[in-house]
Amino acid sequence: MPRSWSVSALTDLGRVRLSKSFFMRDMLHSEIAQVHGLLNAPDDPDLAIAAGTKLCEELLEPLQERWGRLAIRSAYRSRAVNELGWRLQKEGKKGYNCASNEQNAAHHIWDMRDEDECMGATACVVVPAFWDAHHAQGDWQILARWIDDNLPYSSLYFFPTLWAVNVSWHERPLRRVDSYAEPRGRWSPEKQS
C-alpha cells in the first residue's frame, strides 16, 4: 500500500544524504511526475535509501571524482510514475522511455526488489566534461571502458544524446553494457574501436 507523505516528511526524505555529494532530493525529480501531477516518492523509503546509497557511494561518487560533476537526468521512480511512463510509451507517446514495473524493479524503482528479492538502483547521468572532450561517434565507448575497468556496476545503457548513461548498481551485478548510440547493441571491451 502506498505511503502518504506530508511536506515535512518529504522534505526530510530529500535531506537524506546518500553519499558525499548526493542527497535523496537529487534523485526524486521526474518530468513524468511533474507533467502529470504525480508524487514521485517511495513506498518503502528505507529500501530506496539503502539501494540509492550503494549506487551513489560505489558508482556515482567515483565516476564524478574521475570525470567531474554529474548531471542527474533520471533516477528514482515510484511505481505509479513508472507505470504511467510505461503505459504511455506503449501507446506510442514520445519521451516516455519506461519499461514495465517488473522490469524496472531494483533499477529505476529503488524501493521494489526484483523477482529474485535483490535490491538495486539506477540513475541516468550525463558527464558534461566527458561529453565536451569526447563527442565523436562511438566515443561513449571510452567511458564504458573506464567504468568497466574501475567500477562495480551491474549494467550500463548508453544513449546518443550527450552520452547519457543508465548506471545501475545491483546486489547481483550482471556486468552488461548496451547502447542506443552508435555502435548500437551489446558492447564488450574486445569490440571497442
C-alpha positions as CSV (number, residue, x, y, z in Angstrom):
1,M,0.0,0.0,0.0
2,P,1.4,3.4,-0.9
3,R,2.6,5.5,1.9
4,S,1.1,9.0,2.4
5,W,3.5,11.9,2.5
6,S,3.4,15.3,4.2
7,V,5.5,18.2,3.0
8,S,7.6,17.9,6.2
9,A,8.2,14.2,5.7
10,L,9.1,14.6,2.0
11,T,11.4,17.5,2.9
12,D,13.1,15.2,5.5
13,L,13.5,12.4,2.9
14,G,15.0,14.9,0.4
15,R,17.6,15.8,3.1
16,V,18.9,12.2,3.4
17,R,22.5,12.2,2.3
18,L,23.2,9.2,0.1
19,S,26.9,9.9,-0.3
20,K,29.4,12.7,0.0
21,S,27.9,14.7,-2.9
22,F,24.3,13.3,-3.4
23,F,21.1,13.7,-1.5
24,M,17.8,11.9,-2.0
25,R,16.3,15.1,-3.3
26,D,18.7,14.9,-6.3
27,M,17.2,11.6,-7.3
28,L,13.4,12.4,-7.0
29,H,12.9,14.8,-10.0
30,S,10.7,13.3,-12.7
31,E,9.4,15.1,-15.8
32,I,6.6,12.4,-16.0
33,A,5.6,13.1,-12.4
34,Q,5.8,16.9,-12.9
35,V,3.7,17.0,-16.1
36,H,1.1,14.5,-14.8
37,G,0.8,15.8,-11.3
38,L,2.1,12.6,-9.6
39,L,4.2,12.4,-6.4
40,N,7.5,10.7,-7.1
41,A,8.3,9.3,-3.6
42,P,9.0,5.8,-2.4
43,D,6.5,3.5,-0.7
44,D,9.5,1.9,1.2
45,P,11.9,4.8,1.9
46,D,14.3,2.6,3.9
47,L,14.8,0.3,0.9
48,A,15.1,3.2,-1.5
49,I,17.7,4.9,0.7
50,A,19.7,1.6,1.1
51,A,19.8,0.9,-2.7
52,G,20.4,4.6,-3.5
53,T,23.3,4.8,-1.1
54,K,25.0,1.8,-2.7
55,L,24.5,3.4,-6.2
56,C,25.9,6.8,-5.1
57,E,28.8,5.5,-3.0
58,E,30.0,2.8,-5.2
59,L,29.3,4.2,-8.7
60,L,28.3,7.8,-8.9
61,E,30.9,9.3,-6.5
62,P,33.9,7.5,-8.1
63,L,32.5,8.4,-11.6
64,Q,32.2,12.1,-10.6
65,E,35.6,12.1,-8.9
66,R,37.3,10.9,-12.1
67,W,35.3,12.8,-14.7
68,G,33.8,15.8,-12.9
69,R,30.3,16.9,-12.0
70,L,27.5,14.5,-13.0
71,A,24.1,15.8,-14.1
72,I,21.3,13.5,-12.9
73,R,18.8,13.1,-15.7
74,S,16.5,10.4,-14.1
75,A,17.0,8.3,-11.1
76,Y,14.3,7.1,-8.6
77,R,10.8,6.4,-10.0
78,S,7.8,5.5,-7.9
79,R,5.8,2.6,-9.1
80,A,2.9,4.9,-10.1
81,V,5.2,7.2,-12.1
82,N,7.0,4.3,-13.9
83,E,3.7,2.6,-14.6
84,L,2.3,5.7,-16.3
85,G,5.5,6.1,-18.3
86,W,5.4,2.5,-19.4
87,R,1.7,2.7,-20.4
88,L,2.2,5.9,-22.4
89,Q,5.3,4.6,-24.0
90,K,3.4,1.5,-25.2
91,E,0.7,3.8,-26.6
92,G,3.5,5.4,-28.8
93,K,3.9,8.7,-26.8
94,K,7.4,10.1,-27.3
95,G,9.6,10.8,-24.3
96,Y,8.1,8.1,-22.1
97,N,11.1,5.7,-22.0
98,C,10.0,3.3,-19.3
99,A,10.0,-0.4,-19.0
100,S,7.3,-2.3,-17.0
101,N,7.4,-2.1,-13.2
102,E,8.6,-5.7,-13.1
103,Q,11.5,-4.9,-15.4
104,N,12.3,-1.7,-13.5
105,A,12.2,-3.3,-10.1
106,A,15.7,-2.9,-8.5
107,H,16.5,-0.5,-11.3
108,H,14.7,2.9,-11.5
109,I,12.2,1.6,-8.9
110,W,14.7,1.5,-6.0
111,D,12.1,0.5,-3.4
112,M,10.9,-2.6,-5.2
113,R,13.0,-5.7,-5.0
114,D,13.3,-7.8,-8.2
115,E,11.9,-11.3,-8.8
116,D,15.0,-12.7,-7.0
117,E,14.4,-10.5,-4.0
118,C,17.5,-8.5,-4.7
119,M,17.8,-4.7,-4.3
120,G,19.3,-2.4,-6.9
121,A,19.2,1.2,-8.1
122,T,19.7,3.0,-11.5
123,A,20.4,6.6,-12.3
124,C,20.6,8.1,-15.8
125,V,23.5,10.6,-15.8
126,V,25.3,12.9,-18.1
127,V,29.0,13.6,-17.6
128,P,29.3,17.1,-19.1
129,A,33.1,17.3,-19.1
130,F,33.4,13.9,-20.7
131,W,30.9,14.9,-23.5
132,D,32.9,18.2,-24.1
133,A,36.1,16.2,-24.6
134,H,34.7,13.1,-26.3
135,H,31.7,13.7,-28.6
136,A,32.8,12.0,-31.8
137,Q,30.7,9.0,-32.9
138,G,31.5,6.0,-30.7
139,D,33.4,8.0,-28.1
140,W,30.9,6.8,-25.4
141,Q,33.0,3.6,-25.5
142,I,35.9,5.4,-23.8
143,L,33.6,6.0,-20.8
144,A,32.2,2.4,-21.0
145,R,35.8,1.0,-20.8
146,W,36.7,3.2,-17.9
147,I,33.6,2.2,-15.9
148,D,34.1,-1.4,-16.9
149,D,37.8,-1.3,-15.7
150,N,37.1,0.6,-12.5
151,L,33.6,0.3,-11.0
152,P,31.4,-2.5,-9.6
153,Y,28.4,-1.7,-11.9
154,S,25.7,-4.1,-12.8
155,S,24.6,-2.7,-16.1
156,L,25.2,0.4,-18.3
157,Y,23.0,1.6,-21.1
158,F,24.3,4.5,-23.2
159,F,22.1,6.9,-25.2
160,P,23.2,9.1,-28.1
161,T,22.3,12.5,-26.6
162,L,25.3,13.8,-24.6
163,W,26.3,10.1,-24.0
164,A,23.7,9.9,-21.2
165,V,24.1,6.6,-19.5
166,N,21.9,4.5,-17.2
167,V,24.3,3.4,-14.5
168,S,23.0,0.5,-12.3
169,W,24.1,-1.0,-9.0
170,H,22.6,-4.4,-8.1
171,E,23.3,-6.9,-5.4
172,R,24.0,-9.5,-8.1
173,P,25.7,-7.5,-10.8
174,L,25.4,-8.6,-14.4
175,R,28.4,-6.6,-15.8
176,R,26.5,-5.8,-19.0
177,V,26.9,-2.8,-21.3
178,D,24.4,-1.9,-24.1
179,S,24.0,1.1,-26.2
180,Y,21.4,3.0,-28.3
181,A,24.4,5.2,-29.5
182,E,26.5,4.0,-32.5
183,P,27.7,1.3,-32.5
184,R,24.4,0.1,-31.2
185,G,23.8,-3.1,-29.2
186,R,25.8,-5.1,-26.7
187,W,29.2,-3.8,-26.0
188,S,32.3,-5.7,-25.0
189,P,35.8,-4.4,-24.4
190,E,37.0,-6.5,-27.4
191,K,34.7,-4.7,-29.7
192,Q,35.9,-1.2,-28.7
193,S,37.4,0.7,-31.6
